[in-house]
Amino acid sequence: MIKKLLTLSLAGLSWLALAGPFQSQQQLADFTGQSQWFFAVESNLLPEPGRFSARIEVYNGSNHALPAGERDWAWYFHSIRKIDTTQSQGLQLEHVQGDLHRIRPTSEFAGLAAGDSIALRFTSAPWIISYSDWMPRAFMVSGSLAPSIFANTDSETFHDFVRPMTEPEQLLRNFGDGDQFQTMTPERRFANNSNNPSSTPLNASQLQQRIIPQPVQLQHRRGHTSFGPHWQLQARGALAQEADYLTEQLSQYFGQPLSSAPNSPQIELQLDSSLPNLKPEGYQLSIERQRIRITGYDEAGVFYGIQSLLALLPVQSAAEVTLPQLSMLDYPRFSWRGMHYDMARNFHGLEVTLRLIEQMGRYKLNKLHLHLTEDEGWRLEIPGLPELTEIGANRCFDLTEQQCLLTQLGTGPFSDGTGNGYYSREDFIQILRHAKKHHIEVIPEIDMPGHARAAIKAMEARYQRLQATGQPEEARRFLLSEADDRSEYLTVQNYNDNSINVCLDSSYAFIDKVMYELQQMYREAGLRLRVFHMGGDEVGAGSWQGAPACQQLMAEPLNGVAGVGDLKPYFINRVAQLANQRGLAMAAWEDGLMADSTRPFRREQFDNSEVIVNAWDNIWEWGYGDRAYRFANEGYQVVQSAGTNLYFDHPQDVHPEERGYYWAARYTDTEKVFFYRPDHLYSNAEYTRDGTPITDLEALLGRALPELEKPDNMLGIQGQVWTETIRTAEQLEPMIYPRLIALAERAWHRAEWEPNKQSAPARLSWQQFLQRLTSVEFPRLAQTGAGHYMPPPGAIREQGNIRANHAWPAIRIEYSLDQGQSWQQYQQPLQHDGDVWLRGRSLSDQRSRIIRL
């Protein structure tokens, strides 16, 4: 694009006039290294609802001046809000693609002298009320020099490049009846913590037996059992995998192998699906003085019985430990207990994925929905299509996109930036085998026809490569786009070129190729691919209207495609047929299977044995929150994936320093996940997006709500983590944990207090869950190397004293009187007139966000 602009301009200007301001790479590096770039929110409370004003500040701290006039240089930056073309102070700000924007000088630019600064103001929509809405790694390009990042933005610490957000106009949104969600201050949190009644703490024995997720029945016996490496494990061949897993876990715990001596006390693993009250994936666990028996309905049941046994062990290992004698009957509430993980927006590596699988297995979750492809990245090696990962898994600065995708989401201009990478074929097979070991089914998602930009651009690069070598037929074989497509659309994520052309046969050849290679990977892992997730969500309105292939298809008589409105069902049917031919069930996000805003496509049009729907869009005032019931009643299998309660990429508190988007809910903390009530869908309608309490959902919507007529079609629930704002593995895990643990509790255990979350039993259940979480589960997470989140403390100045408290048990409060240079444990009210910093610290040595009083 820059080269094109230069070519057009050189006709009337000399090369010297348009030359870049820097003569060497070092001069450019000096400018970006010594200058500073800042984003600043000015107001979210503009007269026009749903808009905000902001500015970009650039301070020239170098010895190099930017000359006046139009020159061959540009600044690039990431903004999740699309900014319309803006001219100010001789600079033109314009949108490039996705979140990438550019600022370049015009003939009216007066220059930027050394030591001077410039501020470029703009407005956009809807709001920016979180630091994580701003992306790092703004950079500069100049002439033919390599790009250079503004040094202060090459950081994951937001305060390095975002001005403070402290004023009401920066923190509150102008929409509805006004933002009812007030920013959480230390004082408000202190009051909330004080108003939450705490229950009598569990004693040591009760805490040991309050495992997560809670079992169906637990009966105590008198006495205890001494358990250690002197025990022997017995299992039949059908349970060899489970036996190996338990042997490995106990050997690591005790630091030595289990005994093989005769007459040792025994752990027995066995199968018996005929036991009364036992259900699929269920188990019975019996602990006696000389025998521990785990009897599973199936192999998965034995594995979950093992997890319950391991959960009874103390956190710290010893030569011998004491277990209570008991019997446990347990089975899951739902057959689908899932976790969705998007590593396509930002790739975090193999290690964190394997660790996620281990934690899912520990808490009896059994479906890992891997979001493998997106606009911003294709994350799985596909043999025969190397461009998918060579280009589609790599973001950098290449406007032609022949070497990489356009940089997005704060990656910056270089391939070694955050978020780049992919699973090799061997990596993915390792993931599948690891998941199999933990009784987890991996559901691969290839998102299409929208959200497919990485694949589209990769196949365009493949086309160019093969065309250049004289192979035009092969070049077109997997092409997903037409060069002369004049369709105009803009997606929610601000792309205008991310929809697969659904009228090209080559698109379906590509899809079938990917399905085939996925099946081969599953076979090599000793598994069978059962479900293919096709995404289907958020297709840009206007896609295909200007596509010649689609005009031709619509001109053909009696093919079921009379207009653009028929193209989405045409695509879905063809993908479903490809999946069905391969013996696969199909899954999709809800909006991919909606005929209109209220009616799903007829289930009968799909021949697949199962069509699974992730029902996610439950912003209550929009009127979509009943879709889970509508799909189930229509005959689809439904996984509740509610954005308001089960999206783990949302902030965990109402505060600008909390990471995450907030389109579905202003915040989603662990308590909201714990109190999600899947059997009483409408009970979860508590607040609108602006924080107004919902007291009568039907009155809010002005229509009756359907009841669930076919409960057998409700497969279960699933947590989601999308990773636009999550660039590193270190940022990922605190967004997942402990919300995943609360998810596991609800997916496995149907509580007697449901749906009344305000009842005394419900509050007691929550307090006991928290005690187990902070005292036992947090240290166990730390032992695996996983990080986790916890809320900061509350604090207040009162009569000359500083008082602090915390919402969660077993969290120490620490304070600093020297701005974090040193920390001391808070034990009683402090007397201090100056600034005080406070934070929480868990038994696993994780620290909360710091608050300042």
C-alpha positions, 0 to 999 in steps of 0.5 A: 500500500505504501509503495502504491501511494509512493508510485502515484505521488512521484509523478508530481514530486521529486524523490527527495521531497518524499524521502524518509526522514532517516538515512539509516536503520540506527537513526530510525531506532534512535527515534523510536527508542528515545521517543514515547507513544501513549494512548489516552482515553478522554471520555466515554460520556459523549453526548452521542451514546456509545461513542468515546473520544481519545488521543494518541500522543507522540513525544519526540525524545530523540535528536532527529526531527520529522520534516514537514510535508508529505514524506515516506514514513508512517506510524502503525498501531493496533486499536480494537475500535475501528477509527474512521479516517481522521486528519489533524495537524497534517497527519492522516489516521486511517484503518488498514485491516482488523485492528491495524491502523496507520498514521502518515504525514500529508502536505500540511504536516508542520513537522515534529522537532526534537523535544516536541510532542504532538497529540492526534485526537479522534472518536470511535465506538463503542467505548474504551474502559479497560487498559487491555483495550489498547494493544502494545507495539506501535511501530514506525516504517520509513522508506525501505528501512525495517520497521522499528517499535516505539520502545515504551510500547514494547511492553505487556505493562499497560501503564508504560504506554496508556495514560491513567484512567481514573476519572468518571468520564473515562470509566463509565459508559454512555448507554441505556439509562447510564452505566450502573456498574460503578468502578470497584474502589478499595472502599466499595470492595471493603464494604462488599466483603464486610456485607458477605456473611462468612460461614463456620469454616470446615474443619480439617477432616471436612476440608479434606473430603470437600473435593471439587467437584462435589460427589453425589453421595459420600458416606463416612465410616469409622476410622482412618487408613494409613496410605503410602507406597507400601500399597499395591495396585491391582487392575485388569488389562482393560484398565491398563491406561488408568492403572498406569496413570494412578501408578505415575501419580502416586509414585510422583506423590510419594517419591517412590514406586508402589509396592510389589510385595505379597500381602500388601494392602491393595488398591483395586481398579475394576469395571462393573456397569451393573451396579445399582445407581451407577451411570456412565462415567460414574464410579464407586470409591470405597476406602477401607483399612487394607483395601481401596476399591474403585469400581467404574461404570466404564473406563472414564468412571474409573479415571474419575474415581482415581481423581477423587482418591487423589483429591483426598490426599494432602497437598504436601506429600509425606512418607505416609498419609492418613485417609478417611474410611468412606464410600462414595457414589458419584456420576456426572450431571452432564455428558458434556463438560467442556472448555473452549480454548482459542489459541488462534487469536494468540498462540501460547504454545504446546506446554500450556495446552498440555497443562490445561488438559491435565487440569481438566482431567483433575476436575472431571471435564471431558471436552476440549474444544480447540479453536484452531483457526481465525482471522488472525491465525491458523494454528495447525500444520496441514500436510500438503498446505504449508502456507497455512502455517508458514504464512497463516500462523505468522504475523509481521509487517508485510502489506502484500501478505506473501510472507506473513499475515498483517500484524494484529493484536499487539504482535508488532512488526516482527515474526518473533512477536507475541501470538505467533506459532502453531501446533505441528502435526506431531504436537497435535498428535501428542495433544490427542494422546495426552487428552486420551490419557485424561479421558478428554475428547478433543473437538477441533474447530475450523472456523468458516465461512467467516473468521477465515482470513488466515486461511484465505490469505494463505491460499492466495499466497499458495495460488501466487506461488503455483501460478509463478511455477506454471501450475494454474490448475493446481494453484486454483485447487484449494483457492478460497477467494476470487480476485474480482470479488467486489463484495462489501462488508465489515465484520465485528472485528473490522475485516472486509476480506475474511469470508470464504467464497462459498460458491467455489468448488475449491472451497469445499475441496479445501474443507475436505482436505482439512477434514481428511488430515484431521482424521489421519492425525486422530487415527495416528493417535489411536483415536477416531475423530467424532465431531467436526466443529465448523464455527459458522459465526459472525459472517459479515453481512454483504459477503458474496454479493459481489462474487462472480461465482455466486452470481453464476450459481444464483443464475442456475435454475432449480439448485436451491440458490435463488439469492444471496440469502440462500448462500449461508444454508447452501454452505452449511449443508455442503459442509454437513454433507462432507462431514457426514460422508466421513462419518462425523457429527457436526458442531457450530456456534448458534448463529451459524445455524439460525435461519433468522433471529429466532428460528433455527434451520430445520434439524431434518435438513442435516443427515449427520447423526448429531448436530451440536450447537454452542448457544452463546449469545445470551445478552438478555435484552437483545432477546437471544437468551432463549436460543438454547431451548429453541435449538434443543426443542428443534432436535439439536444437541445443545451445549450451553456456552453463555457469554454472560457467565461462561466467557473467561475472557471477560474481566473478573472485576469492574476495574480498568486494570482487569484484562478482557473484553466486556461486550456480554457482561461488565465482569464475570468473576468466579462466583458468577460461574459457580452460580450459573444454573444450567437447568434454570436458564432464565434464572441467570438473567440478572442484569442488562449490560448497563447493570440494570437489574432484570426483574421480569425477563418476559416484560423486558423482551415483550414476549413469552419465553419458550420452555425446555421441551426436550431436556435430553438434548441438553448435553451440558455446559462449556467455558470459553476463553477467547484470546484477543487480549491474552498474548502470553501463557502467563496472561492466559492461566489467570484468566482460566483459573479458578473460573474453570474449577467453578465451571467443573463444579456446576458441570458435574454436580447438581446442587440441591439449592438450585436455582435459589442462589440467595438461599442459606444453603447456596451461600454455605455451598459457595463459602465451602467451595472457596475454602477448599479452593484457596486452601487446597486447589490453589497450592495444587495448581502451583505444584503444576506450574499453573498460575491463577487469579484472585481478587485484590483486598478491600480497604478503607480509612476509618478514624485514622486507621487503615482497615483491610479485608478479603472476600476469600478465605486463606488469602493473606493481605500484604501492605507496602508503605514505600510504593512496593519496595518492601511488603509486610503482612497485614494483621491489624488496622494500620496507622499511616497518613500517606499512601498505602499499597495493598495486595492479596497473596495466596497459599500458592504464592500468587499475588493479586492486583495491587490497590492503592489507598 
